[in-house]
């Protein structure tokens, strides 16, 4: 596949999430302007997660954690994206997501 799609080689150390972000925002950044939003948790978010579920929300492998931090750094450099960096809990991000979606829908369909 690399022979026919050489750009894949540059993604070999990236997570599937980062590949999806790159496909949507880096390849054609104008396509999703005003309609793409990224929400990055603050590390304090984990304080509100029940112990039995903590593995669903955190990286147990230090190398994976470094990769996650590197991905967040790259994502923060993407222009024309609504970025919320450091929300502390689900209630905080819930209100932000609702606000962002309302604005996006209003821009896309102003006569609604």
N, C-alpha and C positions, 0 to 999 in steps of 0.2 A: 504494500500500500504506500510506503514511503516513496517508492519510485514514481508513482503517479501523483502523489500529494506530498511533495517535499516539505511543506510547511509543518507537517505533523512532527517532524524531527525536533522542531523547536518547542514542542509541547510535551516531550517525553517525561519531564519531571513535574508536570503540573497536575493538579487534582481535576476531577471531572467538573467540579463547580467552576474552577478558574477557566477551564476550556469553554464551558458554556458562556461565561461572562465575556471571554475574548471573542467568541463567535458572534455574539449579539452586539457588543459595544465597540470592540476594537476594529473588527473587519469593516463595519459600516456604521460609524459612530452617529451620523446624522439620522439614521433610520429610527432610533429609539429616543432621540432627544425629547425631553419633557415627558417621556413615558417609561423610562427605566429608573428604578430606584433600588439602592442597595442599603441594607441596614446591618451594621456591624455591632455586635454586642460588646459591652464593656466586660472586663473579666469579673467584675463584681456580680454580674448576672448569675454566675454559678452559685453564689451564696443563697439564692432563692430556689435552687433546684433540689428536690428530695434526693437523698443519698443514693437510693436504689436506681435513680435515673441519671446520675451524674455522667456516666460514660456515654450517654446519648448526646451530651452537650459539650464534651471536652475531649481533648486528645490525650491519650495515655502514654503515647510514645513521644519522647522529647524531640525526635527528628521530625515527626509529623507536626508537632507544635511549632517548630521553627519554620516549617513549610507554610503553615497557616499564617503565621505572622508575616512572612515574606509575601504571601498572596495578598493579605490585607494592605500591605504597603503599596503593591502594584495597583491594586484596585483603587486606592485613594488618589492615584495619579491620573485616572481616567477622567477626561473632561466631559461636560454635558450630561452628567448623571446626577440624579438626586441622591446624595449620600448623607446618611445619618451615621455618625461614628460615635459609638460609645453609649448606646442606650442601656439602661440598667435593669430593666424588667419588662415583662410582657405588657403591662398596662401602659407604660410609657410608649412603647413602640406601637401598640394598638392605635392610639390616638394619632400618631404620626403617619402610619400607613393609611388610615382613613382620610386624613387631610390630603395626603399626596394623591391618593386615588381620585378624590373629589376634584382636585385641581386638574388632573390629567383628563378626566372625563369631560369636565367643563371646557377645557381647551379644544378637545377633539370634537365635541358636540355642543357648541355654544347655544343652540336653539332648544335644548332639552329643558 
